[in-house]
């Protein structure tokens, strides 16, 4: 099962952590894993390229763990309110898209959101 935990603070989505292989099908045939991977990279690339914002991320293909921290979604790190809103909105859209997938793939995907302050350095 793949579990995705989204981080949110004061209404702003600012990151997520994914863990585990979905187990829906064998490697190479797992459409759920492919969809999650494609959407994850879309979010990371959009933050870095389209929004010109730093996306701190780690990807461990062996353990199927991905962690993204998008400080640009937080007012202490990004002064441009529109950019913060865009970054947070992109992560929030990913959260809602995964929740739609849970309806069909509930045995293979779990999604949650937690309120958590970012504790890193500026």
Buried (B, 14 or more C-beta within 10 A) or exposed (E): BBEBBBBBBEEBBBBBBBBBBBBBEEEEEBEBBBBBBEBBEBBBEBBBEEBEBBBEBEBEEEEBEBBBBBBBBBEEBBEEEEBBBBBBEBBBBBBEBBBEBBEEBEEBBBBEBEEEEBEEEE
